[in-house]
Amino acid sequence: MMMAPELAAARPNLRGGDFYTIATLGSHSALQILKGAHDEGFHTLAIANPAMEGLYRSYAFVDEVIEIERYEDFMALVPELEQRKIIIVPHGSFVAYLSLDEHKKMRIPYFGNKAVLDWEASRELQRQWLTRAGLRLPRQFKTGAEIDRPVIVKLYGAAGGKGYMFLRDAADFEKRAAELARRNYILQEYIIGVPAYIHYFYSPLDGRLEIMSMDRRYETNVDSLGRIPAAAQEGMNLDPSYVVVGNSPLVLRESMLAEAYRMGEAVVRVSQEICPPKGLFGAFCIETIITSDAQFYVMEISARIVAGTNPFIDGSPYSYLNYSEPMSTGRRIAREIKNALLSNSLPVVLDDSSLVD
């Protein structure tokens, strides 16, 4: 019988010289990942660049810091890490700084399924995935000439909204086309509504889906433009940008939770069909816009922990419903790894490529 999360918490501390170290890049959501790993009894390691290493050394729950010059240099460190009992917990900076090939070459035990990264990285494959899951998606345009309504231009990759732009119509696209030359992007219908980022955790140990938390992004300068009256903006030559600078908590109306949960279930179910047998597991996020008629439009999916979970290092209203202790998404990841170790099921929560001798 699979051990419940609460039972794992009651076990003795598992720290020790021959036990696993939880490691991640010093960026994005590393603080909650390492704090959660520490609280679950793991040794913790931050791999940080010179600008960040002092920050991570300042926290007692970070047991070790390895400095590298640039995050893009991470692969040069891999042979050393492969000699240790380390489990890598990926986040958005891994997606931003490492290529898919580099992910796949890594043989360090890796929490998650790397096969899902191909579907996350390709906007086309991601749309197929979400469509098969029966989710409502905004219209997508193949060329600028097709645009007949406002659109948002989204670049590929996890770049925190950098480079995104709002376009009013086809003529607006023609004016900006030079800025998009030789770049991979999509033209997505701009849905008017409330952005809601829903954070989930799916456990492959017990087949259970949890809603962990929700957030809204604060983006510059598109959010600050709302403070300037429309009449005052005329002639100011303001161009909305969507660079994320922070996140704020969000609690959804309870009557809408069932649909949010259903969307998460559908995404996991289809992932097991397209990336069998494990599919998507661990932390993930569905980015939505909720319209005035309370309809969810799904913008995209992040197949990993997202920075929007950072307001909930001490837990959220939703995690409190499932746990009698603070439970961040970072700690939930460590709890899953711990439960896998205690039940001799570690391969279940690791990418298969890291299990090859």
NORNORQUI-V560000 format. One record per backbone hydrogen bond with DSSP energy under -0.5 kcal/mol. NH is the residue of the N-H (numbers start at 1). CO is the residue of the C=O. If there is no record, write none. Layout:
nh=NH co=CO
nh=NH co=CO
//
This chain:
nh=7 co=4
nh=8 co=4
nh=9 co=5
nh=10 co=6
nh=10 co=7
nh=11 co=8
nh=19 co=16
nh=21 co=85
nh=22 co=43
nh=23 co=21
nh=23 co=87
nh=24 co=45
nh=26 co=47
nh=27 co=25
nh=29 co=27
nh=30 co=27
nh=33 co=29
nh=34 co=30
nh=35 co=31
nh=36 co=32
nh=37 co=33
nh=38 co=34
nh=39 co=35
nh=40 co=36
nh=41 co=38
nh=42 co=37
nh=43 co=20
nh=45 co=22
nh=46 co=64
nh=47 co=24
nh=48 co=46
nh=48 co=66
nh=52 co=49
nh=53 co=49
nh=54 co=50
nh=55 co=52
nh=56 co=52
nh=57 co=53
nh=58 co=54
nh=58 co=55
nh=59 co=56
nh=62 co=59
nh=63 co=61
nh=64 co=44
nh=66 co=46
nh=67 co=65
nh=68 co=48
nh=73 co=70
nh=74 co=71
nh=76 co=73
nh=77 co=73
nh=77 co=74
nh=78 co=74
nh=78 co=75
nh=80 co=77
nh=81 co=77
nh=82 co=78
nh=83 co=79
nh=83 co=80
nh=84 co=81
nh=86 co=84
nh=87 co=21
nh=88 co=109
nh=89 co=23
nh=90 co=88
nh=90 co=111
nh=94 co=91
nh=95 co=91
nh=96 co=92
nh=97 co=93
nh=98 co=94
nh=103 co=99
nh=104 co=100
nh=105 co=101
nh=106 co=102
nh=109 co=86
nh=111 co=88
nh=112 co=110
nh=112 co=349
nh=114 co=112
nh=116 co=113
nh=117 co=114
nh=118 co=114
nh=118 co=115
nh=119 co=115
nh=120 co=116
nh=121 co=117
nh=122 co=118
nh=123 co=121
nh=126 co=122
nh=127 co=123
nh=128 co=124
nh=129 co=125
nh=130 co=126
nh=131 co=127
nh=132 co=128
nh=133 co=129
nh=134 co=131
nh=135 co=130
nh=137 co=135
nh=138 co=298
nh=141 co=187
nh=146 co=143
nh=147 co=144
nh=151 co=167
nh=152 co=188
nh=153 co=165
nh=154 co=152
nh=154 co=186
nh=156 co=184
nh=159 co=157
nh=162 co=159
nh=164 co=161
nh=165 co=153
nh=167 co=151
nh=170 co=147
nh=173 co=169
nh=174 co=170
nh=175 co=171
nh=176 co=172
nh=177 co=173
nh=179 co=176
nh=180 co=176
nh=180 co=177
nh=181 co=177
nh=181 co=178
nh=183 co=180
nh=185 co=183
nh=186 co=154
nh=187 co=141
nh=188 co=152
nh=188 co=186
nh=189 co=139
nh=190 co=150
nh=191 co=189
nh=193 co=191
nh=194 co=290
nh=195 co=193
nh=196 co=288
nh=197 co=215
nh=198 co=196
nh=198 co=286
nh=199 co=197
nh=199 co=213
nh=200 co=198
nh=200 co=284
nh=201 co=210
nh=202 co=282
nh=203 co=201
nh=203 co=208
nh=204 co=202
nh=207 co=203
nh=208 co=203
nh=210 co=201
nh=212 co=199
nh=212 co=210
nh=213 co=199
nh=215 co=197
nh=216 co=248
nh=218 co=246
nh=219 co=217
nh=220 co=243
nh=222 co=241
nh=223 co=219
nh=225 co=221
nh=226 co=222
nh=226 co=223
nh=227 co=224
nh=228 co=225
nh=229 co=227
nh=232 co=229
nh=233 co=229
nh=234 co=230
nh=234 co=231
nh=236 co=233
nh=240 co=238
nh=242 co=161
nh=243 co=220
nh=244 co=160
nh=245 co=218
nh=246 co=218
nh=248 co=216
nh=250 co=214
nh=256 co=253
nh=257 co=254
nh=258 co=254
nh=260 co=256
nh=261 co=257
nh=262 co=258
nh=263 co=259
nh=264 co=260
nh=265 co=261
nh=266 co=262
nh=267 co=263
nh=268 co=264
nh=269 co=265
nh=270 co=266
nh=271 co=267
nh=272 co=268
nh=273 co=269
nh=273 co=270
nh=274 co=270
nh=275 co=271
nh=279 co=275
nh=282 co=202
nh=284 co=200
nh=285 co=302
nh=286 co=198
nh=287 co=285
nh=287 co=300
nh=288 co=196
nh=288 co=286
nh=289 co=297
nh=290 co=194
nh=291 co=289
nh=291 co=295
nh=294 co=291
nh=297 co=289
nh=297 co=295
nh=298 co=136
nh=299 co=287
nh=299 co=297
nh=300 co=287
nh=302 co=285
nh=303 co=301
nh=304 co=302
nh=305 co=90
nh=309 co=306
nh=310 co=307
nh=312 co=309
nh=313 co=310
nh=315 co=312
nh=319 co=212
nh=320 co=316
nh=321 co=317
nh=322 co=318
nh=322 co=319
nh=323 co=319
nh=332 co=328
nh=333 co=329
nh=334 co=330
nh=335 co=331
nh=336 co=332
nh=337 co=333
nh=338 co=334
nh=339 co=335
nh=340 co=336
nh=341 co=337
nh=342 co=338
nh=343 co=339
nh=344 co=341
nh=345 co=340
nh=346 co=340
nh=348 co=345
nh=349 co=345
nh=349 co=346
nh=350 co=347
nh=351 co=110
nh=354 co=351
nh=355 co=352
nh=356 co=353
//
